[in-house]
Amino acid sequence: MKSGIHPDYHPITVVMTDGTKFVTRSTYGKSGDTLNLDIDPKSHPAWTGGQQGLVDRGGRVSRFNQKFGFLKK
């Protein structure tokens, strides 16, 4: 490997949305920095199984449902 081309890999503290913390290694910031998460696996619907709502902008969803609504069972 070439020397001097790789970023500094150092320990940081990650704070989850519920306040829990853990230490990991990253290229984020400087050594000892804290990364506060806005979304994490404990709160995001993709991981928690929550329902995602569709935003109907310009009637696109309603037009789709009118055209292909017969496919719903």
Residue, then its C-alpha position, 0 to 999 in steps of 0.5 A: m500500500k502507498s503511504g500517506i493516502h489513507p485517512d486517519y482511522h481513530p476512535i469516536t463515540v456514537v450517541m444513539t437517539d435514545g441516549t445510549k453510547f458506544v465507541t467505534r473506530s471511524t474516519y469521521g472528525k478527529s479522535g475522541d469526537t462524538l457523532n450524534l445520530d438523528i435516525d438509527p435502527k431503534s427509531h427508523p421504520a425500515w428497521t422497526g417495522g413501522q408503516q411508511g406513509l405516502v405523500d400524494r403530490g399532485g394527485r399522482v398516488s390517487r391517479f395511480n390508484q384509480k388506474f390500477g386500483f382493481l389489482k388490490k385485493 
